[in-house]
Amino acid sequence: MGLFNKTLLIEMVLERAEMKKLRFKVEGMHCTSCALLIDEELEETKGIRQSKTNYARQVSEVEFDEQQVNEVKIRSIISQIGYKAQAIKP
């Protein structure tokens, strides 16, 4: 493995280590399109790596970098598009 590949691998591991995952209970979704809209809006936000929203369970799982975005910001984004979100504490 070349130096470039080792450096890239280290960067990827460090990036993954800084990510946090939270689950949110989302109220107000009426269909799977609502879930897709939430995912699209969240994933356009700097610092959010991935959002997986499940309409049937009314839950959104968000992976994000705490250095760039936080729980309050995520709830605010969801609220701005018409839904209510509350973090599910582990």
N, C-alpha and C positions, 0 to 999 in steps of 0.2 A: 504494500500500500504506500503510495507516494505521500510526500509531506503535505501537499494540498488536500488530499483525501483525508488524512489524519486530522488536519486542522478543521476541515468541514465537519467531520464526525464529532469532534470535541465541541464545536459550536452548537451542533444539533442537540447533543446531550445536555449541555448547559442551558440551552433554550427550553428544553423539555422540563428541566428541573425547576425552572422559575415559574412554570405555569401552575395555576390553581384551578380546581374544578369546583363549581357550585351548582346545586340544583335549585330550581325555583318552581313553586306552585304558581301556575298562570290561570287567571280567571278571565272569562269573556271570550274564549275561542269558540267559534261555532262550526268550524270545519277544518279539514287538513290544510286548506289554503291559508288559514290564519296561522297555523304552525309554520308553514313555509315563509310567510311574511316576517314573522318574528326572527327566524333563522337568518333570512337575508339581511334584515336591518342590523342584527347583532354582528354578523360576520363582516359587515362593511365598516365596523368600528375598529379603529386602531387599538391593538392590544388584545382583541378577542380572536383567538385562534380557531375556535369551532363552537357551534351551537347546534344542539340536537333537541328539537322540540317535538313532543309526542302529544298529538291532539287527544287521543283516547285516554291517556293518563293525566292530561292537563299539566304536564311537567316539561320544563326546559332545562337541559344540562349544558352548562357553559364552561368552556376551558379558556382561561385568559391569563394575561400577564399583569400581576398586581402592581407593577411599576408604571403601567400605562392606563389601567382602568380598574374600577373597584365595584363592589356590590351595589352601591348607591347609584352609580352611573348606569349599570346594567338594568336595574329596576326602572330608572328614569327613561331609558330608551324604550323599554317595553311599554311603559305608561304613555309615552308620546304617540305611540301608534294605536292606542285605545284599549290596552289590556292592563290588568292589575297583576303584579308579581310580588311574591314574598319568598325570601330565601328559606329553603328547607334545611334546618340545622341538623347536623349529623347526630 
